[in-house]
């Protein structure tokens, strides 16, 4: 829950590790169903904290396509192996983050706007974020792969991410309900963990605002490598065992 809170507070991406860690003691399905209500409550904190700093254009491009991705994830839930999704997302994330760290050694600083580029990239990223979020709560890397090269100011990036995933998480509720993943056990466990989750989200907000803007993206790229490596490891292990 601390990892989820730090992620929602602004250290994007590391929250994806929470479900695999929780799955060490409960089933992955139960871990995901416990996590979603907690994420929704944490979203309230992160959206409130960064409510004045967000990018409208990113949300207009990505949110409608994320809904398509969530629909695909729901429709294909019986046919798609979460391990395969984790492996693919993890491998792509590591390659992307390493490549961006290399390219951006001497490029424009944070807050210096980059060209918008082709909207279809945002549409594809939105579909991928919605799909991977529905399947494995792993929508962060696809979102970051599209948005991070724009070099938005630190708080604008965090605010945009907060609003995007707040909406995406609510979009997932009907699918989780239809799949029977909200049980008395999962909801009661989520309720017990909520105080820690909320406190850690505020801690994440406090910490991230003390990170200099010029270092913020380097930290996020580093976290993306760690998260991507963890996803790739979990995915490959699941496929080998399965």
Buried (B, 14 or more C-beta within 10 A) or exposed (E): BBBBBBBBBBBBBBBBBBBBEBBEEBEBBBBBBBBBBBBBBBBBBBBEBBEEBBBEEBBEBBBEBBBBBBBBBBEEBEEBEBBBBBBBBBBBBBEBBBEBBEEBEEEEEBBEEEEEEEEEBBBBBBBBBBBBBBBBBBBBBBBBBBBBBBBBBBBBBBBBBBBBBBBBBEBBEEBBEEBEBBEEEBEEBBEEBBEBBBBBBBBBBEEBBEBEEEEBBBBBBEBBBBBBBBBBBBBBBBBEEE
